[in-house]
Amino acid sequence: MMLITCPTTRARVLVSLDAVRSVTNHPDAIAVRVSCPVCGEVHVHRTGRRLEEARRSAALEIAVRRAQTPTSA
C-alpha cells in the first residue's frame, strides 16, 4: 500500500501496489508511475533522499533571497 496525493484533486489516497505501473531509478530519486483511483489518470511520484535535500536547499535559497530584498514602508 502507498499513500499518494493526486495532483489533480489534491486528495490523499491509499492505493495498492497493483496500481503501480512502473518504477524508474534516477541518480537523484526514484520515480513511481501510479494509476490514480480518484481521477483515473497515471501520475508520476518522485521520492528519495537527494530529491528532498534538493527541495530543501531550493526553498532555503528562495527564503534567503526574500530576506535580502529590501521592502518599502
N, C-alpha and C positions, 0 to 999 in steps of 0.2 A: 504494500500500500504506500502511496505517495500523496503528500499534501501539496497541491498546486494552486496557483492563483490565475484565474482566467483573465488575460489582458483585455478582453472584450467587455466582460460584465463586471470585472473586479471581484468576482465571487471566489471564495476559497473552497476548494473541492477536494475530497479524498477520493483518489482513483486507484484502481487495482493495477497490478503490474501487467495485466493483459492490455491495458490502454497504451503502454509504451510501444512506439513504432520503431524507434532506432535510438542508439546511443553512439555518440561520436566523441572520441578522446582528442582534445586540443591541447596544446602546450600549456595554456593558462587555465583551462576549465574543461568540464565535461558537459556536452550538450545532449539533452534528452528530448526527443520529439514525442509528445503525448497527445492522444486524442482526447479532447475536452468533452465531458458528458453534458456540460451546461449549454455550450453554443454549437457543438458538433465539429468545430474546426480542429486542426492539428497545430499545436503551439510548441515552440522551442523554449525550453527552460535550461539556463546555463548555471552551473554551480561549480564551486571549487575554491580552495583557499586563496590562490593567486588572484582569482577574479574578485573576491571580496576585498583583498588588500588593495587592488587597483581602484575599486569603487570608493573605498575609504580615503585613499590618497587624493583622488579627484575631488571628493567632497571637501577635504581639508584645503586644497588649493583654492577652491571657489570661496570658502569662508575667509581665507587669508586675503584674497583679492577684494572682497567686500569690506573687510575691516580696514584695508589700506585706502579705499576710495573715500575722499572727503565728501561730507554731506553738507548741504546748505541749510542754514537755520531759518 
